[in-house]
Amino acid sequence: MLVIYLHIPFCRTKCAYCALNSIGQHPGALRRYTQALRRELRSAAGGQAVTAIYFGGGTPALLAPEMVGALLE
């Protein structure tokens, strides 16, 4: 059983009170980050079945549907 937490550290703006590791949006950074996460997931899973994936961090809703789909593949 493999459970994965994906920290998505991007926000529309960085709130002054937020203690999470997050940053404001940067052009292209979310797509590059998602691509890096895909590579890391392939490496870390090592062929194991993933039973759950949790998204958290800044604002995971900033991920475009195709980005979420790519991470879930």
N, C-alpha and C positions, 0 to 999 in steps of 0.2 A: 504494500500500500504506500503510495507516494502522494503527499499533499503539498501543494505549492502555493506560496504567497508571492504575488507580483506587486512590487512597490512601483507605482507610477508617480514620479516626483514632479509632475507639472501641474500648474494652476493658472487660471486666467491672470490672477495677480497674487502676489505673496502677501498674506495677511500678517500684520504686525504681531498678533498674539499666537500664531501657529508655531508649534514646536517640532512639527514633522520636517523631515528632510525633503524640502520641495523648493521649486523655483518657478518663476514666471515662464510663460511660453516663449520659445525661441524658434524662429523659422526653421523648419526641417529637423529640429532636434527630437521631436516626438517620434517621427518616422525612423530616424537613425537609432533611437533608444529601443523602439519596438524590434527592429532588425537584430540588434545586439541581444535583446532578451530571447529571441527565437534561437539564436546560436547557443546561448547559455542553457536554455531549456533542453535542447537536443543533447548537449554534453552531460548535463546533470542527471537527466532521466535514465540514461544508459539502458534504454529498452524496457524499463519498468512501466507498468500500467499506472497512470495517474488517476487517482480517485476523486480529487477535488482541486480546484484552483480558486484562490481568493485574490481579488484585486483590491488594492488599497493605496494609501499614500496621499498625494495631493488631490487631484480630481481625475480619477480614472475615466469618467464620462467624456473626457476630452479625446479619448481614443476613438478613431473612426471605426465603424462596424467592420471594415475589412482588416483593420489592425487587430481587433479582438479575435476575429476569425483566424487570422494567421497565428496568433498566440495559442489558440485552442487546438490547432491541427496536431 
